[in-house]
Amino acid sequence: MAEVKEICTVYLGSSTLDDDYTLYEDGRVKHFYDQNQWSLNNEEWLDASKVSYSIKQALLEKCPEESKEKAKKILGL
């Protein structure tokens, strides 16, 4: 089975709580986050179509320039 290539990882969290998104070429998004100080290191896999528009915009804004076109396509923007 071929490994799916990572497009970029974007950090949207605060100084104390993680809120990281990793985009993959197959359209999946890994969301790694801390819900609060007692619920740390949570992980969920999302389909890019299920990510809210505001999060998509933030991801695209912070994605490295060389990955923006691929990210835009994956996110449907």
DSSP file (Angstrom, degrees, kcal/mol; ACC not computed):
  #  RESIDUE AA STRUCTURE BP1 BP2  ACC     N-H-->O    O-->H-N    N-H-->O    O-->H-N    TCO  KAPPA ALPHA  PHI   PSI    X-CA   Y-CA   Z-CA
    1    1 A M              0   0    0      0, 0.0     2,-0.2     0, 0.0     0, 0.0   0.000 360.0 360.0 360.0 128.5    0.0    0.0    0.0
    2    2 A A        -     0   0    0      1,-0.1     2,-0.3     0, 0.0     0, 0.0  -0.477 360.0-114.5 -76.0 141.9    1.5    3.4   -1.0
    3    3 A E        -     0   0    0     -2,-0.2     2,-0.4     1,-0.1    -1,-0.1  -0.574  28.4-120.9 -76.9 136.4    1.9    6.0    1.6
    4    4 A V        -     0   0    0     -2,-0.3     2,-0.2     1,-0.1    -1,-0.1  -0.631  31.0-118.3 -80.2 133.0   -0.3    9.1    1.1
    5    5 A K        -     0   0    0     -2,-0.4    20,-2.6     1,-0.1     2,-0.3  -0.496  18.2-128.0 -79.0 136.1    1.7   12.3    0.8
    6    6 A E  E     -A   24   0A   0     -2,-0.2    18,-0.3    18,-0.2     3,-0.1  -0.624  16.7-168.5 -78.7 136.2    1.4   15.1    3.3
    7    7 A I  E     -     0   0A   0     16,-3.3     2,-0.3     1,-0.4    17,-0.2   0.902  61.1 -38.9 -89.5 -53.7    0.7   18.5    1.8
    8    8 A C  E     -A   23   0A   0     15,-0.9    15,-2.7    55,-0.1     2,-0.4  -0.980  43.0-131.1-166.4 160.1    1.3   20.7    4.9
    9    9 A T  E     -A   22   0A   0     -2,-0.3     2,-0.4    13,-0.2    13,-0.2  -0.984  23.6-166.2-119.5 133.5    0.7   21.0    8.6
   10   10 A V  E     -A   21   0A   0     11,-3.1    11,-2.6    -2,-0.4     2,-0.6  -0.964  11.6-145.8-124.2 136.3   -0.8   24.2   10.0
   11   11 A Y  E     +A   20   0A   0     -2,-0.4     9,-0.2     9,-0.2     7,-0.0  -0.895  27.0 161.2-104.8 114.9   -0.8   25.2   13.7
   12   12 A L        +     0   0    0      7,-2.9     8,-0.2    -2,-0.6    -1,-0.1   0.345  42.0 110.6-111.2   3.6   -3.9   27.2   14.7
   13   13 A G        -     0   0    0      6,-0.3     5,-0.2     1,-0.1     2,-0.1   0.018  65.7-110.8 -74.7 179.9   -3.6   26.7   18.5
   14   14 A S        -     0   0    0      3,-1.7    -1,-0.1     1,-0.0     5,-0.1  -0.304  44.5 -86.2 -97.1-173.3   -2.8   29.0   21.3
   15   15 A S  S    S+     0   0    0      1,-0.2     3,-0.1    -2,-0.1    -2,-0.1   0.738 128.3  30.2 -69.6 -20.6    0.3   29.1   23.4
   16   16 A T  S    S+     0   0    0      1,-0.2     2,-0.4    18,-0.0    -1,-0.2   0.671 117.4  52.4-111.5 -22.4   -1.2   26.5   25.8
   17   17 A L  S    S-     0   0    0     18,-0.0    -3,-1.7    23,-0.0    -1,-0.2  -0.964  73.7-132.6-124.4 131.1   -3.6   24.4   23.6
   18   18 A D        +     0   0    0     -2,-0.4    16,-2.4    -5,-0.2    -3,-0.1  -0.472  26.2 168.3 -75.5 147.5   -2.8   22.6   20.3
   19   19 A D  E     + B   0  33A   0     14,-0.2    -7,-2.9    -2,-0.2     2,-0.3  -0.512  21.1 164.5-156.0  79.2   -5.0   22.9   17.3
   20   20 A D  E     -AB  11  32A   0     12,-3.3    12,-2.6    -9,-0.2     2,-0.4  -0.786  19.8-165.2-109.7 142.9   -3.1   21.4   14.4
   21   21 A Y  E     -AB  10  31A   0    -11,-2.6   -11,-3.1    -2,-0.3     2,-0.5  -0.993   1.5-165.8-127.4 132.9   -4.3   20.3   11.0
   22   22 A T  E     -AB   9  30A   0      8,-2.2     8,-2.5    -2,-0.4     2,-0.4  -0.983  11.9-151.0-118.9 124.2   -2.4   18.2    8.5
   23   23 A L  E     -AB   8  29A   0    -15,-2.7   -16,-3.3    -2,-0.5   -15,-0.9  -0.760  10.2-162.2 -95.4 138.7   -3.6   18.0    4.9
   24   24 A Y  E >   -A    6   0A   0      4,-2.1     3,-2.1    -2,-0.4   -18,-0.2  -0.886  29.3-117.4-120.8 152.4   -3.0   14.9    2.8
   25   25 A E  T 3  S+     0   0    0    -20,-2.6   -19,-0.1    -2,-0.3    -1,-0.1   0.715 110.6  63.9 -61.3 -22.7   -3.2   14.5   -1.0
   26   26 A D  T 3  S-     0   0    0    -21,-0.2    -1,-0.3     2,-0.1     3,-0.1   0.398 121.6-101.7 -84.5   5.4   -6.1   12.0   -0.7
   27   27 A G  S <  S+     0   0    0     -3,-2.1    21,-2.3     1,-0.3     2,-0.2   0.416  80.4 130.2  93.6  -2.0   -8.4   14.7    0.8
   28   28 A R  E     - C   0  47A   0     19,-0.2    -4,-2.1    20,-0.1     2,-0.4  -0.549  41.4-156.3 -85.2 154.3   -8.1   13.6    4.4
   29   29 A V  E     -BC  23  46A   0     17,-2.7    17,-3.1    -6,-0.2     2,-0.6  -0.996   5.5-149.3-130.8 125.9   -7.3   16.0    7.2
   30   30 A K  E     -BC  22  45A   0     -8,-2.5    -8,-2.2    -2,-0.4     2,-0.6  -0.863  12.0-162.1 -95.5 123.8   -5.8   15.0   10.5
   31   31 A H  E     -BC  21  44A   0     13,-3.2    13,-2.3    -2,-0.6     2,-0.5  -0.931   8.4-177.3-108.4 114.7   -6.9   17.2   13.4
   32   32 A F  E     +BC  20  43A   0    -12,-2.6   -12,-3.3    -2,-0.6     2,-0.3  -0.964  23.1 149.8-113.6 120.5   -4.6   17.0   16.4
   33   33 A Y  E     -BC  19  42A   0      9,-2.4     9,-3.1    -2,-0.5     2,-0.5  -0.956  48.1-124.5-151.3 161.6   -5.9   19.2   19.3
   34   34 A D        -     0   0    0    -16,-2.4     6,-0.2    -2,-0.3     3,-0.1  -0.967  15.8-163.2-108.2 123.6   -6.2   19.8   23.0
   35   35 A Q  S    S-     0   0    0      4,-2.4     2,-0.3    -2,-0.5     5,-0.2   0.907  71.4 -35.1 -73.7 -41.5   -9.9   20.2   24.0
   36   36 A N  B >  S-D   39   0B   0      3,-1.0     3,-1.0     0, 0.0    -1,-0.3  -0.900  80.0 -71.8-162.5-175.2   -8.9   21.8   27.4
   37   37 A Q  T 3  S+     0   0    0     -2,-0.3     3,-0.2     1,-0.3    -2,-0.0   0.660 132.3  44.9 -68.0 -13.3   -6.1   21.5   29.9
   38   38 A W  T 3  S+     0   0    0      1,-0.2     2,-0.4    -4,-0.0    -1,-0.3   0.521 110.5  54.5-103.9  -9.6   -7.5   18.1   31.1
   39   39 A S  B <  S+D   36   0B   0     -3,-1.0    -4,-2.4     3,-0.0    -3,-1.0  -0.768  76.6 163.1-127.0  85.2   -8.1   16.7   27.6
   40   40 A L        +     0   0    0     -2,-0.4    -6,-0.2    -6,-0.2    -3,-0.1  -0.612  47.0  23.5-104.4 160.0   -4.9   16.8   25.7
   41   41 A N  S    S+     0   0    0     -2,-0.2     2,-0.2     1,-0.2    -7,-0.2   0.860  70.9 167.9  58.9  44.9   -3.6   15.2   22.5
   42   42 A N  E     -C   33   0A   0     -9,-3.1    -9,-2.4    -3,-0.3     2,-0.4  -0.605  13.9-164.9 -84.0 150.3   -6.9   14.3   20.9
   43   43 A E  E     +C   32   0A   0    -11,-0.2     2,-0.3    -2,-0.2   -11,-0.2  -0.999  12.5 170.5-140.0 135.9   -6.8   13.2   17.2
   44   44 A E  E     -C   31   0A   0    -13,-2.3   -13,-3.2    -2,-0.4     2,-0.5  -0.994  25.6-135.0-142.2 149.8   -9.5   12.9   14.6
   45   45 A W  E     -C   30   0A   0     -2,-0.3     2,-0.3   -15,-0.2   -15,-0.2  -0.901  28.2-175.6-105.0 131.1   -9.5   12.2   10.9
   46   46 A L  E     -C   29   0A   0    -17,-3.1   -17,-2.7    -2,-0.5     2,-0.4  -0.870  29.5-120.1-123.2 154.4  -11.8   14.4    8.8
   47   47 A D  E >   -C   28   0A   0     -2,-0.3     3,-2.5   -19,-0.2     4,-0.4  -0.795  33.3-122.1 -85.4 138.5  -12.8   14.6    5.2
   48   48 A A  G >  S+     0   0    0    -21,-2.3     3,-1.2    -2,-0.4    -1,-0.1   0.802 111.4  62.8 -54.6 -30.8  -11.8   18.0    3.8
   49   49 A S  G 3  S+     0   0    0      1,-0.2    -1,-0.3   -22,-0.2    26,-0.0   0.694  98.0  57.4 -68.7 -17.0  -15.4   18.6    2.8
   50   50 A K  G <  S+     0   0    0     -3,-2.5     2,-0.3     2,-0.1    -1,-0.2   0.490  82.4 101.9 -91.8  -4.8  -16.4   18.5    6.5
   51   51 A V  S <  S-     0   0    0     -3,-1.2     5,-0.0    -4,-0.4    -3,-0.0  -0.644  81.1-109.1 -82.3 135.5  -14.0   21.2    7.6
   52   52 A S     >  -     0   0    0     -2,-0.3     4,-2.5     1,-0.1     5,-0.2  -0.179  22.1-115.9 -63.8 155.9  -15.7   24.6    8.2
   53   53 A Y  H  > S+     0   0    0      1,-0.2     4,-2.4     2,-0.2     5,-0.2   0.889 114.8  53.3 -60.1 -41.5  -15.1   27.4    5.8
   54   54 A S  H  > S+     0   0    0      1,-0.2     4,-2.0     2,-0.2    -1,-0.2   0.883 110.5  46.9 -64.9 -38.0  -13.5   29.6    8.4
   55   55 A I  H  > S+     0   0    0      2,-0.2     4,-2.7     1,-0.2    -1,-0.2   0.905 110.5  53.2 -68.8 -40.8  -11.0   26.8    9.3
   56   56 A K  H  X S+     0   0    0     -4,-2.5     4,-2.5     1,-0.2    -2,-0.2   0.916 109.3  49.1 -58.2 -43.6  -10.3   26.2    5.6
   57   57 A Q  H  X S+     0   0    0     -4,-2.4     4,-2.3     1,-0.2    -1,-0.2   0.920 112.0  48.0 -62.6 -44.2   -9.5   29.9    5.2
   58   58 A A  H  X S+     0   0    0     -4,-2.0     4,-1.8     2,-0.2    -2,-0.2   0.894 112.0  50.2 -64.5 -40.0   -7.2   29.9    8.2
   59   59 A L  H  X S+     0   0    0     -4,-2.7     4,-1.2     1,-0.2    -2,-0.2   0.930 111.9  47.0 -63.4 -45.6   -5.4   26.8    6.9
   60   60 A L  H  < S+     0   0    0     -4,-2.5     3,-0.3     1,-0.2    -2,-0.2   0.890 110.2  53.4 -64.0 -39.6   -4.9   28.2    3.5
   61   61 A E  H  < S+     0   0    0     -4,-2.3    -1,-0.2     1,-0.2    -2,-0.2   0.874 116.9  37.1 -62.7 -38.4   -3.6   31.5    4.9
   62   62 A K  H  < S+     0   0    0     -4,-1.8    -1,-0.2    -5,-0.1    -2,-0.2   0.511  90.2 109.2 -96.2  -5.6   -1.0   29.7    7.0
   63   63 A C  S  < S-     0   0    0     -4,-1.2     5,-0.1    -3,-0.3   -53,-0.1  -0.468  83.8 -95.7 -69.3 140.4   -0.1   27.0    4.6
   64   64 A P    >>  -     0   0    0      0, 0.0     3,-2.1     0, 0.0     4,-0.7  -0.252  33.4-115.6 -57.1 145.6    3.4   27.4    3.1
   65   65 A E  G >4 S+     0   0    0      1,-0.3     3,-0.9     2,-0.2     4,-0.4   0.841 113.7  57.6 -52.5 -40.9    3.4   29.2   -0.3
   66   66 A E  G 34 S+     0   0    0      1,-0.2    -1,-0.3     2,-0.1     4,-0.2   0.636 112.5  41.6 -69.6 -12.3    4.8   26.2   -2.2
   67   67 A S  G <> S+     0   0    0     -3,-2.1     4,-2.5     2,-0.1    -1,-0.2   0.443  85.9  96.7-110.0  -3.1    1.8   24.1   -0.9
   68   68 A K  H <X S+     0   0    0     -3,-0.9     4,-2.9    -4,-0.7     5,-0.2   0.865  81.3  51.5 -60.7 -41.2   -1.0   26.6   -1.3
   69   69 A E  H  > S+     0   0    0     -4,-0.4     4,-1.9     2,-0.2    -1,-0.2   0.927 113.7  44.0 -64.6 -44.1   -2.3   25.4   -4.7
   70   70 A K  H  > S+     0   0    0      2,-0.2     4,-2.5     1,-0.2    -1,-0.2   0.918 115.1  49.6 -64.3 -42.6   -2.6   21.8   -3.6
   71   71 A A  H  X S+     0   0    0     -4,-2.5     4,-2.7     1,-0.2    -2,-0.2   0.909 108.7  52.7 -63.0 -42.6   -4.2   22.8   -0.3
   72   72 A K  H  X>S+     0   0    0     -4,-2.9     5,-2.5    -5,-0.2     4,-0.7   0.903 110.9  47.2 -59.6 -42.1   -6.7   25.0   -2.2
   73   73 A K  H ><5S+     0   0    0     -4,-1.9     3,-0.7     3,-0.2    -2,-0.2   0.931 113.3  47.3 -65.9 -46.8   -7.7   22.1   -4.4
   74   74 A I  H 3<5S+     0   0    0     -4,-2.5    -2,-0.2     1,-0.2    -1,-0.2   0.890 114.4  47.2 -61.2 -41.3   -8.0   19.7   -1.5
   75   75 A L  H 3<5S-     0   0    0     -4,-2.7    -1,-0.2    -5,-0.2    -2,-0.2   0.558 110.6-121.6 -80.7  -8.5  -10.0   22.2    0.6
   76   76 A G  T <<5       0   0    0     -4,-0.7    -3,-0.2    -3,-0.7    -4,-0.1   0.851 360.0 360.0  72.6  34.5  -12.3   23.0   -2.3
   77   77 A L      <       0   0    0     -5,-2.5    -4,-0.2    -6,-0.2    -5,-0.1   0.383 360.0 360.0-108.0 360.0  -11.5   26.7   -2.4
